[in-house]
Amino acid sequence: MTLTGDFGGPPLEEPAPNYPTVFGITLTPLVSGVLIALVGLGAAVYLGSLLIAPKLEEAAKLQQEITQQENDLSQREVLLKQLNDVIAGLERAKQENRDVRSLFATQAALDTLLLDINRLIVTSGAQLITFEPDSAGSGIVQDGSLGPELNGKLKRQVTNITVQGPFPSILQIMQKIDQQQNFLVINNLTMEAIADKPGDVTTTFKLIAYVPLTPEEIAALAPPPQEEKPQGGEQQGQRQQPQQQ
């Protein structure tokens, strides 16, 4: 069997696929995939902004609160240290005040001062001739002789003393007075030889003892508060004077 015919004609062309077009863009599979990926990325970013952003803001606020608390704690530590320094300074001042006050005589020691001096003189081999309180030189210290900061805080008791005896005994008495714990001061010291007793001298001096004022004595020195008269009462009295006339 013999087939005859014309098989050399042009090839058949397949029709082009029909892709939709949006805003002038043909949505080919590649373009559609890219658009879908972009939409997914945008959705992910949007969801992230909704979920993650509040958490980040909350974390930032929490970090700010932590920083503020740390600063407050540091300030408390500084204030606590300053308070401890102030307390320590007050304790040192109290101790220094006690140490300074211990240098001065006590009132009880002043009350027995005559007996103490008499005992010193007798044990030293000398004789006490006079022991006279000097009321004019005694009293509250206000003359700045011990420094202006001690004015009105101390009182002095001055005693005029006359002693006779051998010079070594007199010297021993002075040394023993100087060794007393109380704050005693010897002033206006004079010595005269005794003509009929070779080696003996007559010694006169002022013995000054300082005593801290008690809180009651310090309060008594303070001036009383001045009473202020109400101005309204004065004006009212002035207004009433014409009525009385």
ZAPAZA-974511 format. One line per 3 residues: number of its first residue (from 1); for each residue y, z, x of C-alpha. Coordinates in Angstrom, 3 decimals. Layout:
N
NUM = Y/Z/X  ...
This chain:
245
1 = 0.000/0.000/0.000  3.315/-1.053/1.253  6.531/0.860/0.439
4 = 9.728/-0.929/0.659  13.212/0.407/-0.009  16.552/1.338/1.526
7 = 16.249/4.835/3.123  19.219/4.524/5.477  21.963/5.741/3.087
10 = 24.516/8.545/3.882  23.240/12.198/3.973  23.778/14.429/1.013
13 = 26.631/17.093/1.537  26.137/20.664/0.250  29.088/21.983/-1.816
16 = 31.353/24.609/-0.022  30.907/28.195/-1.283  33.557/29.305/-3.689
19 = 35.096/32.659/-2.321  37.675/34.500/-4.383  41.254/34.561/-3.177
22 = 43.548/37.584/-3.457  47.209/37.398/-2.479  46.512/34.151/-0.744
25 = 43.672/35.635/1.320  40.228/34.172/0.895  37.727/36.987/0.664
28 = 35.051/35.673/2.930  32.180/38.025/3.786  33.867/38.862/7.109
31 = 37.229/39.514/5.528  35.627/41.520/2.748  33.781/43.661/5.300
34 = 36.962/44.347/7.228  38.828/45.254/4.047  36.029/47.549/2.921
37 = 36.072/49.261/6.347  39.832/49.704/6.177  39.600/51.123/2.667
40 = 36.895/53.537/3.812  38.969/54.614/6.795  42.019/55.163/4.597
43 = 39.950/57.169/2.142  38.587/59.273/4.988  42.093/59.913/6.313
46 = 43.334/60.822/2.843  40.439/63.193/2.222  40.991/64.676/5.668
49 = 44.655/65.276/4.861  43.625/67.009/1.652  40.922/69.198/3.198
52 = 41.748/69.617/6.882  45.570/69.817/6.798  45.639/73.068/4.746
55 = 43.104/74.590/7.130  45.223/73.579/10.102  48.325/75.049/8.456
58 = 46.425/78.245/7.672  45.202/78.444/11.267  48.764/77.956/12.539
61 = 50.040/80.767/10.290  47.196/83.004/11.421  48.008/82.296/15.057
64 = 51.671/83.078/14.364  50.703/86.390/12.741  48.483/87.247/15.703
67 = 51.328/86.474/18.107  53.721/88.603/16.045  51.254/91.495/15.994
70 = 50.807/91.211/19.750  54.585/91.312/20.194  54.842/94.318/17.875
73 = 52.079/96.044/19.810  53.862/95.354/23.083  57.096/96.755/21.649
76 = 55.236/99.855/20.432  53.792/100.356/23.895  57.271/100.044/25.425
79 = 58.723/102.502/22.901  55.819/104.891/23.465  56.378/104.746/27.217
82 = 60.096/105.377/26.743  59.308/108.311/24.446  56.883/109.756/26.977
85 = 59.525/109.357/29.691  62.059/111.204/27.539  59.583/114.013/26.826
88 = 58.723/114.262/30.515  62.431/114.360/31.371  62.992/117.167/28.869
91 = 60.091/119.120/30.317  61.499/118.665/33.816  64.919/119.785/32.619
94 = 63.409/122.869/30.999  61.498/123.696/34.160  64.601/123.177/36.293
97 = 66.555/125.381/33.914  63.914/128.107/34.223  63.945/127.740/38.000
100 = 67.731/127.988/38.118  67.834/130.954/35.759  65.251/132.739/37.890
103 = 67.765/132.701/40.761  70.163/134.913/38.837  69.900/138.582/38.095
106 = 68.573/139.818/34.791  70.421/142.287/32.629  67.646/144.826/33.167
109 = 68.081/144.476/36.933  71.820/145.027/36.577  71.229/148.186/34.563
112 = 69.202/149.628/37.454  71.344/148.112/40.206  72.728/151.501/41.300
115 = 69.257/152.923/41.708  68.082/149.844/43.626  71.049/149.892/46.014
118 = 70.791/153.666/46.458  67.107/153.294/47.321  67.904/150.574/49.852
121 = 70.598/152.722/51.470  68.468/155.875/51.642  65.458/154.094/53.107
124 = 67.729/152.445/55.675  69.148/155.762/56.943  72.701/155.283/55.616
127 = 74.752/157.166/53.007  76.224/155.808/49.800  79.848/156.960/49.513
130 = 81.169/155.057/46.494  79.699/152.786/43.870  82.408/151.760/41.401
133 = 82.181/148.946/38.848  85.115/146.549/39.093  85.975/145.776/35.497
136 = 88.890/143.550/36.483  86.690/141.238/38.541  83.747/141.309/36.123
139 = 83.337/139.118/33.063  82.427/135.601/32.022  82.809/132.958/34.726
142 = 85.618/130.609/33.720  87.425/129.998/37.022  85.203/127.196/38.347
145 = 84.212/129.241/41.398  80.584/128.193/40.879  81.421/124.683/39.743
148 = 82.917/123.525/36.440  79.472/122.882/34.968  78.702/126.637/35.032
151 = 81.911/127.744/33.352  81.133/129.676/30.192  77.428/129.912/31.058
154 = 77.359/132.874/33.461  78.882/136.296/33.642  79.527/138.268/36.806
157 = 79.323/141.975/37.433  81.359/143.159/40.417  80.753/146.536/42.046
160 = 82.826/148.077/44.856  80.511/149.791/47.356  81.241/151.963/50.384
163 = 78.438/152.888/52.791  78.420/154.933/55.993  75.749/154.886/58.653
166 = 74.591/153.455/61.942  75.428/149.819/62.431  71.718/148.765/62.615
169 = 71.124/150.538/59.292  74.084/148.791/57.692  72.816/145.453/58.973
172 = 69.381/146.215/57.543  70.942/147.004/54.159  72.731/143.654/54.130
175 = 69.535/141.847/55.025  67.600/143.579/52.251  70.278/142.761/49.697
178 = 70.154/139.135/50.839  66.369/139.137/50.355  66.626/140.207/46.715
181 = 65.332/137.660/44.202  68.375/138.222/42.021  71.465/136.173/42.715
184 = 73.550/138.751/44.553  76.653/137.885/46.573  78.408/140.112/49.106
187 = 82.141/139.525/49.309  85.144/141.101/51.082  82.985/142.817/53.690
190 = 84.856/145.144/56.079  83.595/147.573/58.745  85.436/150.416/60.467
193 = 84.083/152.587/63.266  83.888/156.332/62.631  85.716/158.153/65.404
196 = 83.666/161.348/65.422  80.351/159.527/64.989  79.840/156.984/67.744
199 = 77.718/154.050/66.592  78.370/154.736/62.906  80.558/152.527/60.746
202 = 82.117/152.720/57.314  81.348/149.533/55.432  82.986/148.434/52.186
205 = 82.150/145.306/50.211  82.060/143.836/46.747  78.575/143.234/45.376
208 = 78.631/140.428/42.811  75.677/139.784/40.507  75.512/136.730/38.221
211 = 73.675/136.770/34.904  73.144/133.825/32.525  74.735/134.281/29.126
214 = 72.400/134.726/26.205  72.446/132.110/23.421  74.235/134.648/21.235
217 = 76.953/135.162/23.849  77.378/131.402/24.266  77.664/130.997/20.493
220 = 80.277/133.762/20.376  82.417/131.834/22.869  82.479/128.733/20.681
223 = 85.695/128.432/18.636  85.200/128.966/14.900  85.295/125.809/12.785
226 = 88.645/125.174/11.183  88.673/125.185/7.415  90.231/122.084/5.945
229 = 92.327/122.671/2.857  91.932/120.025/0.165  95.016/117.887/-0.101
232 = 94.615/117.662/-3.835  95.098/121.412/-4.191  98.288/121.304/-2.156
235 = 99.635/118.441/-4.213  98.680/120.224/-7.406  100.481/123.355/-6.229
238 = 103.525/121.308/-5.375  103.435/119.756/-8.812  103.154/123.145/-10.513
241 = 106.191/124.637/-8.734  108.780/122.858/-10.906  106.938/124.081/-14.015
244 = 107.161/127.707/-12.840  110.887/127.352/-12.305
